[in-house]
């Protein structure tokens, strides 16, 4: 296999892209528990857009429910758009993944607007035969 960067081959890169695409579809579609399960059981989500870090499957699920419900209550559809994914290997069982994340809101029968543009810096770990986010750190571009 061809090496891409820092010991990351094309197959691993594809797995990571699949994880990030799945996460976006799950949280945007209201599949809160499934989204939370893309994190380790004690996984953590840290973002200055929210008052405190969220950790553990149950709290991550509740966070995703609030996100989806907030969009629904605003009569909008929200979409996570992940781009510029860069993957580096820390060790055999740990990756560092950095990417750009845009959240776009579309009013039903209306226009779309950019809610925020952020960067994410994740620690992704091997969990059995899959990869899960262990810690996500979000940084807003306006901070």
Number of C-alpha atoms within 10 A of each C-alpha: 7 9 12 13 13 12 14 17 16 13 12 15 18 11 13 22 17 12 16 21 15 15 22 19 15 19 23 21 15 17 16 23 19 16 22 25 18 22 25 20 16 15 22 22 21 17 17 12 12 10 8 10 14 21 21 17 22 16 18 25 21 14 20 23 18 14 16 19 14 14 17 15 9 12 15 20 18 24 19 18 15 19 15 10 16 15 23 18 17 15 11 9 12 18 23 17 18 20 18 18 21 18 17 17 21 18 15 12 8 10 9 14 12 12 12 14 15 18 18 19 17 21 21 25 21 15 14 8 6 11 20 24 28 23 21 21 16 20 18 15 10 7 7
